[in-house]
Amino acid sequence: MTKRKFPFLRSFIFIVGVLGSLLYLLTCTTPYLKPSLSYFLTFSALFFPIGLVIMLCWCLISLFFYRKYFWIFFICLLAGYKNIFSVFAIHPGNKFEKTKSANSIRILSWNVNNFLIKAPKDTTVLKDMLDFIKTSDADIICFQDYSSVEYNGINATTENLMKVSGLAYSFFSEADKNYGVIIFSRWPIIKQVSVPYNNIASTESLQYADIQTPTQVLRVYNTHLSSMNLHVEVINNSNINNLKFISYDTAILMHKSKLSRLAYFDRLHEKQAVLVKKSLDSATLPFVYTADMNSVPSSYVYHHISSGLKDAFLEKGFGFGRTYDSLSPTLRIDVLLTSPSIETKQYYCPRLHLSDHLPIITDIQIKH
């Protein structure tokens, strides 16, 4: 296609490309601007991976058909470098070895969705979850959305999970009766603390346990940032009693759309991130931070918490690293971050369609 042919079509495609580039630039601002400052930033963070792919394609198109403008669009692409290096990992071909290397510590982090206690009593799914936990050979397990359950002869109580996993120690931080986050450990827990999210009047908390490993003490953080309750179409009087941890602002949430709810909870995550980062920055021990963030890697919340830390997926993974087993294939909302003194040896996120989240397994080694 030459310049003399289809001038209107060329101009139309160029205008669409410019508008798309401007929208892409909007998604590049998300690491720097707090959700409380803009209603739209929450949504643009979600769409950054898609915008990145589109922008890459547009750069290729401009290289061939609008060459004199290519460098402008290429510079626009690079403007998203901070998000690019947080959403996409570039370590293809890393094969997960089931056998742990010497002096490594294996950590399993998983939002287990209450072991599907509210779902139909499908014991096959629960049995498969227990089998996976048993064969993971983890030294430390961190569960979010955890409940101790037993039904139809399948035992997923805390006591039985300790037997199944072979881990002798546990610390359950309850947000409600039989609900919260929990850490299991192969080695003694010498200190355990729950840091409540009192700045949003939530009963959920950030928990951490100081664990005496064979080499030195490791601090393990575990948390679940506020759920957005997107599984409920509209929160109203008919279902409000069935939802936990939203009683602090039901007047705002009732009858709101999912998009409005998404923006509202992201502002709550911003407040939670302040408390999380304060605790992480105060740690004097080497530590890992496991969490269901309910925020994507292009969000302000992720960048605020991960600042100065290493992301196990970015260290050893490849691609966009989806961990939420629904909606977009780009939703990586479960993370394992480490302090600089910890080396990630392996990262693995098996495609187990059991919970609504995928488990992540990471082998780490503490540098001396």
N, C-alpha and C positions, 0 to 999 in steps of 0.2 A: 504494500500500500504506500504510494507516494504522497507527497504533500498536496499534489494537485487533485488527488482523488478523495472523495468523501470529506470535504473540509468541515461540514457540520458535525459529522460523526467524530472526527478527530478532536474538534473543539469540545464536544459534549463529554467524551471520554476523559479529556484533560481536566475539565472542570470537576468531574466526579473524582478524579484522582487527587486534585487539590483539596477538595472538601474532605475526602477520606484521610488525607495527610493531616489536616487540622484536627480531625477527631482523634487520630492516633496521638498527636501531640498532647491532647487533653488527657489521654490515659497515661502519658509519661509523667504527669504531675503528681500522681497518687502517692509516691513515697514521701513527698515533701509537705503536703497539705493535709491537715487533720480533717477527718470526716465531719466533725462538728462545724467546720467552716463552709462546707459545701454539701448539699444534698446529692449532687450528681456524682461526686467522686467515688462513692461506694459502687455504683454501677459501672463506671468506667474502669475501675480496677478489675472487675470480673471479666471485662471484655478485652483486656490488654493482650492475652495470648492470641486471640482471634485477630485483633488489630495488627499484631506483629506479623502474622502470616500474610495478611492482606497487604501490609506495607512492603514486605519483602517482594511479593508478586508485583506490586506497583513499581518498585524500583527496577525490576527486570523489564517491565513494559516500557518504562521511561528511557531505559538504556538503549532500547532498540528503536523507539518511535518518537521520543521527545528528548533526544540526547543532550541538547544544550541545557536542559533543566535537571538532568539526572543528579548532578552533585547537590543540588538543593534538596531533592527528596532523600538522597543518601544521608545527608547531614540530619534531616528530620528523623530518619530511621535511627541514627546513632544517639539522638537525644533521649531515647528510651533505654540507654545502656544499663541504668541501675535496675530497671525492671527486667530487662532481657537476661541479666546475669542472676536474677533471683527466681525466674520462672522456668528457665530452661537449663538442664544439665547436659554436659558434653562429654560423657564418659561411656561411649557405646562399647558393647562387647564384654563388659565386666560380668563374669559368671559368678554367681553366689556359690560358695563352697560350704556345704553343710558342716564339715568338720572345722571347728574353731582352731585358729592358730594359737601358738603358745602365748600366754599372758594377755590374751584378748578377753573382753567381756562382751557377752551377747545380750542385747536389750530388745525386748518385744514391746512395742507400744500399739495399742488398739482400742478404738472406741467400739465396745462390744454391744452397744445398743440394748443394755439391760439383759443381755443374753436372750433377747426377743421374748421377754416375759409377757409382753402385751400382745404378741402375735399369736395366731393359732398354735396350739401345742404340737409343733412339728419337731419331734424328738430327733429326727435325722439331722436337722440343721444344728441343733445344740450338740449332738454327739460329734459332728464333724468339727465344730469349734473346739471341743475338748481334745479331740485327736490332734488337731493342729497345734494347740498349746503344748501338748505332751511331746510331740515330735520336734518342736522348735528348738529344744535344748537351750532355752534362754536362761541366763543367770539372774536377770532382773526383768520383771514384767510390770508394765504400767498400763492400767486399764482406765478408760474414761467411760462415762455413762454406765457405771458398773452397779449391778445388783446381785446379791447372793441368792441363787434360785435353785429349786429342785422340783421337777415335775415329771410325771409318767416314768418314774424310775431312773431318770437321768439326773445326776447330781452335779450342779455347778455352784455349790456353796463355797464359801471362802476356805473352809477346812479341806474340802475335797480337792479344790484347785491347788492347794499347797501339796497335797499328795500326788496329784496328776503331774504337776510341773516339777516336783522334787525340790521346791523352794520352801525353806523352813520358817521364813520370817515374812510378816506382812504389816502394812500400815494402811488402814482404811480411814479416809477422811470423808465423813458423812455430811452431805448437804441436807439430807432428809432421811427419814427412817429407811434403812436398807437401800440407799442411793448415794452415789458420789464417785470419787476417784480413789484408786487403790494402787499400792506398790507392793510387789512380792520380791523377795530377795533370797539368793542362795546363802548370803553371808549376814552376820548380825547387823541390825539397825541400831546404831548407838545414839541417834538423835532423830526425833520426828516432830515436824512442825506443820500446822495448818495456818495459812495466812488468808483470812477472810476478805472477800471483795466488799468491804463495808462502804466503799465510795459509791456503790450502786445498790446498796441495801439488799445484796444477794446472799443466800445461805451457802452458795458454792464457794470454793476456795482454791488457792494455790497451795499444794502440799509439797513438802520436800523431806527426804530422808537421807541422813548421813550414814553411809554403808561402809563397813570395814571390809574391804576387799583383801585378797591375799597380799597385795603390794602396798596399798595405802587407802585412805578414806576418800570415797567418792560421794559427792552430793547428787541426788537424783530429784529433779523437779517433775511434777506431774500436775496437769490442770485441764480444765474444760471451760473455754470461754463461752459465754452465754449462748444457748441455742436460739436460733432464729424462729423455731417452730414453723418452718415452712411446710411441714406436712399437714398443717391445718389450713384449710382454704381461708376462712375468716374466723377470728377469735370473737366469740360472743358468749352470752349467758348460758347457752346450751352446752358449751364445751370448756368453759373457763376452769371448772373444778377439776378437769382431767389433766390440766397442764401445770407443770411445776415451775416455780421460780420466776413467774411473771407478775405476781401479785403486787409488786412494787409500783407498777404503772399501768394497770389494766385500762384506765380511762383513755390513755393514748392508743393502746393496741387494739381495743375492741373495734370491730368493723373496719379496720384498716386493710388495705391491699397488701399482697406479699411484697411488692416493691417498697411500699412505705415502711413495712416492718423490717425489711432488709436494711434500709438506711438508719432506722431507729436503733437496731441492735448493733450496727457498726459503730455508732456513737458510744454505746455502752462498752464495746470492745476497746475503744480508745481509752476509756477510763480504767478498764481492767489492765490494759497494757502498761499504764503508769505504775501500778502496784507491782506487776510482774517484773518490769525492768528495774525497779528500785531494789527488789529482793535479789535479782541476778547480779546487779552491780555491787551488792554488798557481800557477795560470797567470796570467801578467801580460799575455799577448797576447789579443786577441779570439779566440774559439774556437767551434767547433761540436763537438757530441758525437753521433756516430752509433752505434747499437748494436741488436743483437738482445738485448733485455733478458731475455727469457724470464720476464718479470714484467709484470703488468698495471698500468695507471695508478692503480688504487685500492690498490696494494700499498705497504707500507712502503719497499721497495727503490726503487720509482719516486720516491716523495715525498722520500726521503733524497737521492737523486742530483740530482733536478730542483730542489731548494730554491734559490731565488735566480736560477734560469735561466728561459729562455723556451722553450716547446714549440712547434715550428713548426706542428704539427697544430692545437693550440689557438688559435694566432694566425690561421690562415687556412683551417682545415678545417671540416667540418660532420659532425655525427652522432657515432657511437661510433668510427669510423675503423679498422675491422678491418684488420689487416695479416697475420694468420696465416690461411692459406687452408685451414682445416679447423676442425672442432669448432664452437664458438660464434661467431656473427657479431659478438660484442662484444670479441674478443681483439685488442687493439692492444698488441703486445709489441715492435714495432720503432719506434724513436724517432729524432728529430733535435732535439736541444736546442741552444740557443745562449746565449752570454754576453749580458748586457744591452746591450752596445754594438752588437749585430747586429740588423738589421731583417729580418724574414721578408717577402718580396714575394709569393711564391706557394708553394702546397703541393699536391701531386698524388700520389694513390695509385691507379694504374690497376689494374683488375681483370684482371690477367694470371695465368692459372692454369697457370703453368709450374713454378716452384719451389713448395715448400710455404709460402713466404712471398710476400707481395706487395711489389713495389718501391715506394720512396717517393722522389719528386723534389721538391727544395726550391730555390727561388731566394732568395738572401739578398743583403743589401747591408751593408757595414761602415760604420757611422756615423763621421764624422770630428769 
